């Protein structure tokens, strides 16, 4: 089996690219591993200071036909023991066909 490794650049090559791109006012590509890690690595506030994050999906179809509940909220939990990973991330689904029905009932 042949192992495919992503092309990695040396520090010198990244510095050269940075200079060239700076002259053209063009940012470095986040597909370069070093750039990605620099952009998205954990420097700054402590994790305990992080704000809550909501991932919200508006669906134009019904994903959960077994339930009429709108919205549906999910959190990250361990698979078998069901302990919650943290209080910071919540995923919310709004199924628009159900939302329309709920509004009609309300009005």
C-alpha positions in Angstrom: 0.0 0.0 0.0 1.3 3.4 -0.9 1.0 6.1 1.8 0.1 9.5 0.5 1.5 12.4 2.6 0.5 16.0 2.2 3.2 18.3 0.7 4.9 20.1 3.6 6.8 23.3 3.3 10.0 24.3 5.0 10.1 27.3 7.4 12.3 29.1 4.8 9.8 28.5 2.0 7.0 29.8 4.2 8.9 32.9 5.0 9.6 33.5 1.3 5.9 32.9 0.5 4.9 35.3 3.2 7.2 38.1 1.8 5.9 37.5 -1.7 2.3 37.5 -0.7 2.8 40.6 1.5 4.1 42.5 -1.5 0.9 41.6 -3.3 -1.3 42.2 -0.2 -2.4 38.5 -0.4 -2.7 36.4 2.8 -1.0 33.0 3.1 -3.3 30.0 2.4 -4.7 28.3 5.5 -4.1 25.0 3.6 -0.5 25.3 4.7 -0.1 23.4 7.9 1.9 26.0 9.7 -0.5 28.8 8.7 -3.5 26.7 9.8 -2.0 25.9 13.2 -1.1 29.5 13.7 -4.6 30.7 12.9 -6.5 28.2 15.0 -4.2 27.2 17.9 -5.4 27.6 21.7 -3.4 31.1 22.6 -5.5 33.7 24.3 -8.1 33.3 27.0 -8.3 30.2 29.2 -10.8 27.5 28.1 -12.9 28.2 31.2 -13.3 31.8 29.9 -14.7 30.6 26.5 -18.1 31.7 25.5 -20.9 29.3 24.6 -21.1 28.3 20.9 -24.3 27.5 19.1 -24.3 25.6 15.8 -27.7 26.3 14.2 -29.1 24.5 11.2 -32.1 25.7 9.3 -33.4 22.7 7.3 -35.8 22.9 4.4 -36.8 19.3 5.0 -37.8 17.1 8.0 -34.8 15.3 9.4 -36.6 13.9 12.5 -40.0 12.6 11.3 -40.6 10.8 14.6 -41.0 14.0 16.5 -42.9 17.3 16.1 -40.5 19.1 18.4 -39.0 22.4 17.2 -36.3 23.2 17.8 -34.2 20.1 18.5 -31.2 20.8 20.7 -28.2 18.5 21.0 -25.0 18.6 23.1 -21.8 16.6 23.0 -21.9 13.5 25.2 -19.8 10.4 25.7 -21.2 7.6 23.6 -22.0 4.9 26.3 -21.8 6.7 29.7 -23.6 9.8 28.4 -21.6 12.3 30.4 -21.6 15.7 28.9 -18.3 16.9 27.4 -18.9 20.5 28.3 -21.6 23.2 28.5 -20.1 25.3 25.7 -21.3 23.7 22.5 -24.9 23.2 21.5 -26.3 22.1 18.1 -29.8 23.3 17.2 -31.9 22.1 14.3 -34.8 24.0 13.0 -36.8 22.0 10.5 -38.6 24.7 8.5 -41.7 22.5 7.5 -42.3 21.9 11.2 -41.7 25.5 12.1 -44.3 26.6 9.6 -46.8 24.1 11.1 -46.0 25.4 14.6 -46.6 29.0 13.6 -49.9 28.1 12.0 -51.0 26.4 15.2 -49.9 29.4 17.3 -51.7 31.9 15.2 
